[in-house]
Amino acid sequence: MAQPVAEVGAAKNLSASGVICASACQMIGFFVNSQSGGTIVLKDGGASGTALGAAIAPASIGFYRYPCVFGASAYATISGTIDVTFFFAN
């Protein structure tokens, strides 16, 4: 069954690896507030969870749409210097 598309949601700011949402949720996207190199890997199920894709290397400040579903929880592994705000619905 298809998930409804979320266009609004809660915000979580991270500048180091951490939990975005501790339960199942839908990612809307993320806003890179600042960066000077580095990557983001989104994982379902915590720090040792399943990566949802390859490492993302934001080229500039701005909003990046990334619609996906986290079945267990949403976690971001951040390397380098990136300040990012994630938008999600649960």
C-alpha positions in Angstrom: 0.0 0.0 0.0 1.4 3.4 -1.0 2.3 5.9 1.7 0.7 9.4 1.6 3.1 12.1 0.5 4.1 14.4 3.4 4.8 18.0 2.6 5.1 19.3 6.1 6.7 17.9 9.2 9.0 18.3 12.2 12.5 19.7 12.0 15.7 18.2 13.6 19.0 20.0 13.3 22.3 18.1 13.5 26.0 19.0 13.0 27.2 15.5 14.0 25.9 12.0 13.6 22.7 11.4 15.4 19.0 10.3 15.5 16.6 12.3 13.3 13.5 10.4 14.5 13.4 7.5 17.0 10.4 5.9 15.3 9.1 5.1 11.8 8.8 8.2 9.8 8.9 9.8 6.3 11.7 12.0 5.2 10.7 15.1 3.3 14.1 16.5 2.7 16.9 18.5 4.4 18.3 22.0 4.4 22.1 22.4 4.5 22.7 25.5 6.7 26.5 25.5 6.3 29.1 23.1 5.1 32.8 23.0 4.2 33.1 19.5 2.9 31.7 16.2 4.2 29.0 13.7 3.6 25.6 12.5 5.0 24.5 8.9 5.0 20.9 8.3 6.0 20.2 5.0 7.8 17.0 3.1 8.8 17.3 1.5 12.2 20.0 3.5 14.0 23.8 3.9 13.7 24.3 0.3 12.6 21.1 0.3 10.5 20.6 -0.1 6.7 21.9 2.8 4.6 19.2 4.1 2.3 21.7 5.0 -0.4 25.2 6.2 -1.1 26.8 9.0 0.8 25.4 12.5 0.0 28.0 15.2 -0.5 26.0 18.5 -0.6 27.6 20.9 -3.0 26.0 24.1 -1.6 23.8 25.6 1.1 20.1 25.0 0.3 17.2 22.6 0.4 17.5 19.0 -0.9 14.3 17.0 -1.4 14.8 13.4 -0.3 11.4 11.6 0.0 11.8 8.2 1.6 10.3 6.1 4.4 12.2 4.9 7.5 10.5 1.7 8.7 12.2 1.6 12.2 13.9 5.0 12.9 15.9 7.7 11.0 19.6 8.2 11.7 22.2 10.4 9.9 25.9 9.6 9.9 27.6 12.9 9.3 31.3 13.2 8.4 33.2 16.4 7.9 31.7 19.8 8.7 28.0 20.0 7.9 25.2 21.8 9.7 21.9 20.3 8.4 18.2 20.5 9.3 16.1 17.4 8.5 12.4 17.7 7.9 10.3 14.6 8.5 6.7 13.4 9.3 5.7 10.5 11.5 
